[in-house]
C-alpha cells in the first residue's frame, strides 16, 4: 500500500517497497509518495510491460491510479477522515471513467496472476502477499468511489485471511501484519450492527491491538514501515493522540520533501495539541517554499494556505483571524479541491454563526450545498441552515 495520508486508515493494504531494512524507493514510489501521480502511473505502466506476469507490478499501477483520483478529490487529508464519525459516513468520490477502467483492468490482472502462481504453489508467499494487496486496493476503491462499504469490508476481510495464511507460513514476515493491524482497528471501530451487516458477527476486532500491531510494523517492517507510520498518523488524530503523530510526521517530512500534504498535516497535528505557534510556523514554511518555487510546493494554491490557516485559527477560537483567512480562501474557491471547497464554505458559515451573523452564515452554507448537493458535507450544511452551528465544547 502506498497511502499518502489517509484512506489507508480505512481499508488500504500494502504493496512492496524495494530494498531491505533501509529500503530504497523505486522511482515510481518516490514519485508516488511525493504526490507526483502522473509520473508514478507512467513508471508503473512501464513496469507492467517489463514484468506482465508479476501481480505486484499490476498492484503498483492500480494503486497509483487509485490515489491519483483520491488526490484530485482532496481525499488524502486526515481532516476528512480523522474524526470520530463512523467509517461508513463518508461521501462518494469521483473517478473518470477511463481511470476506472484502467484501475479495474490492473486489479483483475493482479488477482489473475496471483491465482496462477498459487495454483502452482499454494504456499507462494509473494503470490499470497500480492493477492491480499489486490483485495485491499479493491476494497478501498469500493469504499471511497462506489460507497459500497459492506463490499469493501468483505474484501478487506478476505485480504486479512490471505495474509494470515502468509503469516502462518512465514511468522517473521512483519510486513504481512500490516493488514491484520488495519483490519483489527477498523472492525473494532464498527458497531455490532454494522459488523453483522458486513457478515463479521463472529469477529469483534481489536482497536488497541490493531494499533499495537501497526506500531510494530512501523518499527520493524522492512517493506511497509512507511505505510504503517502514515496509517498511525491518521489513527492517532482520530483517537485524540495527536502528539504521538509528531515524530512520525517529522520522519515522513524529511523523507518526502516534495509532499506538501505532510507539512499541512504536521500543522494540523500541532493545532490539535494546542501549539498554535508551531502550527503557524509550519504554514509559514509552506508559504515560503511556495514563494521560492520549491519542488512540489508550486502546486499549492494560495487559497489552500488560507483555508488551512483559517481552519487552524477557528480551532484555536480566534474567530476574527479565522474569518479573515476563510474569506480569502472562498474568494476564489474554485481553486480548491472539491472537498476543501465545500469545507471552506461550511467553515465560513460556522464562523459567522459563532459571531452571531446569521445572514452571512446562511449564505455561506448555501454555497457549500451548491458545491456538491448530494454530498454528506452538503447534508451537514443544510442542517446548519435549519439550526445555527454551536460548538460542542
N, C-alpha and C positions, 0 to 999 in steps of 0.2 A: 504494500500500500504506500502510496506517495501522497499523503494528505498534506495540504498546506493550510493548516488551521481548520478545519472544523468538522466537516462532515464525517471525518473519521470517528468522531465521538459517537455517531450513530451506529454504523454498521460496516464501515470500510475495513478491509483486510489488507494483507501485505503482498508486495512484490519484492523480489530480491534486489538488494544492493550488490555492488561488485566489490569484493575485497574481503579482508579478514577483520581482525579486531579493530583496526583503524581503517574502515572502508574508504576507498577512493571512488567517488561517484563517476559513473559514466557521463559522457557529455549530455546524453538525453536527460538523465536525472538531475544533473547540475542545472540545466535549463528548467526542468520541472519545478524544483524547489525554489527557484528564483522567479517563478510565475511567467516564464517565457514559454508559453504553451505551444505556440505555433512551431517554434524550433524543436520542442520536445516531440511533438507529433511527427515532424519530418524525420527526426533521428530514429524514432521507434518504427516508423514505416519502413525505413531502410533496414532496420534490424529484422523485421518480419520477412523482408525479401532475402536477407542473407541466411536466416535460420527459420524457414517456413514450417518446419516440423516441431519447433520448440514452443510449447504452450506459454512459457513465460514471456517470450517475445510478443505474443498476441496480447497477453495481460498488460504488458507495458503500454502498448498502443491504446488499448481500451481505456486504461487509466488516464492517460494524457488527454484523450478526447473528453472523458467524463469531467475531469477537473477544469478543463478549459471552459466548458459550459457552466460549471459551477462558479468559476471566477467571473465570467461575464454577467452572471445573475447576482453577483455580490454576495455569494453564499459561502465564502471562505473565512468568515469572521465570527468569533465566538460571541459577539454582541447579539447575534441572531440565534445562536444555538447554546449559549452557556447559561441560560436562565433555568428556572425551576419548573417551567411548563412541561407537560408530558411530551415525550418524543414525537407522538403522532399528531401534535398540534403544530404543524409546520406547513407553510404554503407550498404549492406546487411550483417547481421551477420549469423554465422553458429551455428546450434544446432544438436547434434547427433540424429539420427533417433529414438532411443529408448526414449530419453528425450522428443522429440516432441510428441511421442505417449502418454507418461505419462502426459505431460502438457495438451494436448487436452482432455484426459480422465478426468483429475481433473477439468478442466474448464466446461466440459459438465456436470459432476456431480454437480458442484456448481450451474449452471444455472437450471438444472432439479430440484434440491432440493429446490431452491428458488421459482420456479414456483409452486411446490406442496404446499408450505406454503402460497403463495399469492393467490392461488385458494381457499384456506380455509379462508383466511382473507386478502383482498386486502390492508388493512392498517397496515399490519405487518411490523413495522419499521425495525426490524432486517433483515427480508427477503428482503425488499427493498434495504437496505444497501448492503447486500451480492450480490444481483443481479447486482447492479451498479458496485461493485468491479469486478465481473466476466467479465462484458463487458469491463471494463478498462484494466484488465490484458490481455484479448484477443486483445484489441487494441494495446497494447504495443508489443505483440508478432507479430502481423501482420505488424506493422510498422518496427520493427527492424530486424525480421528474414524472413519475406516474402517481405519486401519493398513494401507493399501494403498500402500506406499511406492514400488513399481515404477510403478503408475499415476500417482502424484504426480510421479515423476521424468520420466516421459514428458510429462506436461502442462507441467512447468516447462521442459523442453527445447523443446516447441512454443512456449512463450512467448518463450524466448530467440530462436528463429528468427524469430518475428514481429517482435520488437523489433530484430533485426538488419536486417530489411528497412527498418524505420523509420530506423535509423541510416544506412543506405546512401542513403536519400532526403534525410535531414537530419543530416549528420555532426555538427553543432553542438548537437544535442539531447542535452545531458549527462544529462538525467533518464532517457532511454531506456537509458543504460548501467547503470542500477541492476540490471536483470535479468541482464545479462551478468556483472556482478560477483558476484551471488549464485550464479548457475549455475556459474561457474568455480570459486568457492570450494567449493561443496557437492560437485560432481562430483570435484574434486581431492582431496576428503577421503574418497572412497569407494575401497574396494579394487578391484582389477581384476576380481575375480569378480563383485562386485555391479554394476559398470559393464556387464559382459556381460549379467547378468540384466535390467538396465534398458535393454538394446539400445543401449548407449552405448560399445561396444568401441572405436569409432573416435575417441572424444573423451575425452581424458585429464584435462581440467580444468586448472586452474592456481590453486592456493590463494593464493600470493603475488600473482599477477596479479589475482585477484579482489579481494584486499584493497586493492591499489593503485587499482583501478577504483572501489571503494566510497569510498575516501578522496577521489578526485577529485569524485565526486558530492556527498559531504558538504561539500566546499569550494566547489564551483562550481555545483551543481544549483540550479535555480530552483523546482522543484516537489518534488523528492524528497530535498532535502538533510537534512531532519529524519529521514526514514526511514533514510537511509544512516548517520547517526550512531547511530541505535538499533541497527541491524544490526551496525555496527562494535563497539559496546559488548559485545555478546554474543560476537562473534568474538574480540575481544581477551582476554576472560576464558577462552575456550576454548583460545586459543593461549598462555596464560600471559603475557599482555602487559597485565595489568590496569591498570598505571599509565597506559597510553595512553588508557584509558577515562575517567579522571578529568575532563579538560577537557570531553569530550563530555557527560558526565552533569551537570557544573556548568551547562552551557548549557541542557540539557533541563530541569533542575530549575527554572531561572529562567523558562523559557518556559511550563512547565506546572505551576504551583504547587499545583494541586489533585490531583496524581497522586502518592500516597504510595509507589507501587512504585518510582519513580525514586529517592527518598531511601533506600528499603531497598536498592536496587541499589548506590547510592553507598556505603552502609555495607559491603556485601559486597565491593566493589572495594577499599576501604581495608583490609578484613580480608585479602584476597588479597595485598596489598602489605606486610602486617605492621604496618600503622599502627593498632594497637588503639585508641589514644586518639581518633583521628578517627572511627573506625568507631563507637565507643560514643557519641561526640558526635552523630553523625547519628541514631542510635537515640534518644538523649535528645531531639533536636529533633522527631522523630516523636511521641514520647510527649507532649511539651509541646503540640504542635499539636493532638493528640487531646484533651487535657485542656482546651484553650482553645476547642474547637469550631471549629477552622479548617476551611473548606470542603474537602471531600474526605477529611479525616482522621477524621471522625466514623465512617466505615465501617471503620476499622482496629480490630481486636479486640485486647484485652489479650493474648490467647493468641498472636496473631501476633507481637506485640512480644516476648513471652517466648521464642517459638521462635527468632526471628532473633537475639536476644541470646545464647541458649544455643548456637546453632549457631556464632556468632562465637567464643565462648569455647572451644568444642570445637575449632575450627580453630586457636586460639591455645594449645591444650593445657592450658587451665585447666579440668581435669575437675571440680573441686569447684563452681566457678561455673557451669559448663555444666550439671551435674546439677541444681542448684537451679532454674535457669530452665526447663530442659526438663521437669522435674516439674510446674512451674506451667503450662506450655503444654499438657501432656497431662491435667491435672486435669479440664479441660473441652474435650477435643479435638474435640468435635462442633462447636465454634465455629470451627474451622479449615476452610479449603477442603480438598477431598478429597486432593489431592497433599501438601499440607503436613501434613495429619493423619497420613498414612502415614509421611512423613519424620520427623515428630516422635517417633513411637513407635520407629521404626527407629534414629534417632539416640540415643534414650534407652537402647535396648538396647546400642548400641555403647559408650556411656559406661560402662554397668555392666560390660561385658566388659573394658574397659581398666582398670577399678578392681578386677577380679577377683571381681565379684559375679555369678556365672554364673546363679544362680536368678532374680535380678531381671532380668537380660538376657533370659533365655528368656521371661519373662512379657511383657516389652515387645515382643519380636519377634512373639509370638503376637498381641498387639493389632494390630501393623502388618499382619500377614497377614489378620486378621479384617476390617480396614477395606475391603480390596478383594482377595479371594483370587486373582483371575486377573491381577492387575497385575504388571508387571515388578519393582516395588519389593517386592511380596509374595514374589516368587521370590527376590529377593536376601535378604530377611529369613529365609526358610526355610533358605537356605544358612548363615546365621549360627547358626541353631538347631542345625545339624549340626556346624559348626566355628566356634569363637568368633572374633569380629572382632579383627583385628590391624591396626595402622597399617602402611601400606606404606613409609612413610619418616618 
